[in-house]
C-alpha cells in the first residue's frame, strides 16, 4: 500500500543520509559531512508524505525541533572541545538531555500560548 511505501522511502532516505555523512567524513571532508548532516531530508519527506491536513502543524512544530537541534549541536561542540573526542558518548548524552529539555519546556510554553 501507499503508506508502507512512504515509510520505506523515509527509512531509506534517512539511512542514505547517514551513510553519506559517514562516507564524506571518512574521505577526509568532515566539514562537508557536517553540512550534509543538517540536510532536511526528514523534514522534506515528512511534509511530502504526510496527510495534507497535518503539514502546517508538522512544519510549525518542526521550527521548535530546529531550534532545539541548534542547542544540541552547540552543547555537543562545546563539550567535545573541552572534554575531547574520547568523551563523545558522554557529550552526546548531555547534548541529548539538553535537546529533550528544550523540546519539553518549549512545547509546554507554546501549547499554553496557543491555547490562550
N, C-alpha and C positions, 0 to 999 in steps of 0.2 A: 504494500500500500504506500501511498504518498508520505504518510507520517514516518514510516520506517525508513524510507529513502532520505527524508530530511534529517533524521537522527544520524544515519550513516554518513551523510555528506558532512554534517557538522563534526562528527568524530574524526573523519579522515582529514578534514581541513585543519583541525586543531592539532592532530598528530603530525601532519605535514609541516605545520609551522614550527613545532618544537624540534623536529628533525632538521629543518632548515637553520634554525638558530644554532643548534649544536654543531652542524656541519660548518657553518660560517665561522664560528669561534675556533673550531679545530683547525681550520685552514689558515689561521693567523689573523683574523679580522674581527676581534671581539667588539670593536666599536660599531661595526655594521650589524653584528649579531644583536647588540643592544637595541639598535634601531628597529631591526626586524622583529624583535621580541614584542615591541609595542604595536605592531600592526594589528588593526582592529578586526581580525578575522572573526572573533567570537561575536562582536557587535554586528558586523555586516551580515553574517549568516543568521544570527538570531532575529534581526529585523527582517531579512528576506524570507525566512522560512516560518515565521510566526504568523498567527492569525492576525489579519489586518486590524481588528479591533484592539489588539494588545500593543501594537507597535509604538504608539505615543507614550504609553506608560513605561514600556521597556526602555525606550530611548531616554526618557526623563530620569528614570532611576539609574540608568547607565552613567549619567553625569556624576551621581554620587559615587558610583564604583570607580570612575576615572579619578576623582579627587582622592579617594582612599588609596588607589594604586600609586599616586604620586607620593603619598606619605609612606606607603610600603617600600617603594624603591629608595626614597630618601633615607628612611630608617636603616634599611639594609646597607646602603652605601656608606652611611656614617659609621655604623657598627663595624663593617668589614674593614674600613680604613683604620680603625683603632685596634681591632682585635686580630686582624689578619685573615687570610683565606682559609687557614686551618680551622677557624671557628665559624665557618659559613653556615653550618647547620643551626648553631645557636642563634646566629644573626638572622637567619630565615625564620626561625621560630618567633623571635621577638618582633620582627617586622610583620609577621602574620598576625600576631596578637594586636599590634597597633592597627593594622588594617581592619581587623574584626571589631575592635573598639570604636573606630571611627564610623564604620558602617552601622553599627548598632546604635550609637548615640545620635548620629545624624539622621537615621531613619526614624527614630522616635521624635526628634525635633521636627522633621519635615512632615510627618503624619499629623503632629499636633498643629502645625501651622496651616496645613491644607484642610484640616477638619474644622478650623475655627472660622 
